[in-house]
Amino acid sequence: MTPIRVLGAGYGPRGQEDVFPDPHALTLEAGLSASVELLCRGPVAVVTGAGISTDSGIPDYRGPDSAPRAPMTYQEFMAQAANRSRYWARNQVGWHHLALAEPNASHHVLAQLEAVGRIRGIITQNIDRLHQRAGAFGVVDLHGRYDQVLCVECRTVLQRARWGQMLEAANPEFEQHSRDPKDIEFAPDADAEIVYDGRYSVPDCPVCGGVVKPNVVFFGESAATHDVAHAAAIVDSAQAVLVLGSSLTVHSGRRFVRRAVRAGKPVVIVNHGKTRSDQDATVKIDAPVAEFLNAAQQLWGSD
């Protein structure tokens, strides 16, 4: 394989150029020491995707074994009441799956590394809130959070549990005909594969009568400006960027890799499968997130 410079071009002392194999093919064993050396140079900005939550029972979006999906776009959601009815019927089942999920070892390791100053902040593309439940504080929910809903007109925020009660009251027979959760295919965006007959009533906003949507970023919708700015500040104040469990397919997460590259900061990507930023990685490891963090924790977390 053609070697690449992973510690040169300003990454190493006096610009020294250590050479490692092509990062697109590094195993955990081959890439661990190089990645940890980079991460130990200073506080790290961490970008996480669905791959960090698979051990919590939440399926991945685009992993090698993931089924093809076509999530509803923001434009589709807003275009027709029938689309919103279909969305909420499925979400009313799917959100409970996220609510029951528990943080896994990877979430806890990152919270511990944050507590000892190794991590500057966590930029997550997940809506499951598992980083916070594991004890992390500096988390940017780039794509929103599953446990809230939002009126698109008056911007009133309701807790998802309260909205669920309103949906149940409007559809008293729906729960009786719901399938056993063990037989339902769930998705990381609180979607669920259910039998939908088009007869699901969706309440209006209790404050202004407007359209209520989940407080998440749909496909076709942009992340909140203040969240993007906060995430950019985390990257700017970090010495390196670590991507965990994301294919970086969408621009909202990939932009922070590009920001680090433009600033001359090293980027370590750990993902099971290819990503759209593999060519920007200083070190790319093809491995599950949990295996990497389990191997890296003691080396990275020590003084």
Salt bridges, closest charged atoms under 4 A:
GLU17 OE1 - ARG5 NE 3.40
ASP22 OD1 - HIS24 NE2 3.88
GLU37 OE1 - ARG41 NH2 2.81
GLU102 OE1 - ARG133 NH2 3.08
ASP141 OD2 - ARG129 NH1 2.55
ASP147 OD1 - ARG145 NE 2.75
ASP189 OD1 - ARG69 NH2 3.41
ASP191 OD2 - ARG69 NH2 3.25
ASP191 OD1 - ARG90 NE 2.76
GLU193 OE2 - ARG90 NH2 3.31
ASP197 OD2 - ARG199 NH2 2.74
GLU221 OE1 - LYS213 NZ 3.56
ASP227 OD1 - HIS226 ND1 3.22
ASP236 OD1 - ARG259 NE 2.82
ASP278 OD1 - LYS284 NZ 3.22
ASP280 OD1 - ARG258 NH1 2.74
ASP286 OD1 - HIS272 ND1 3.24
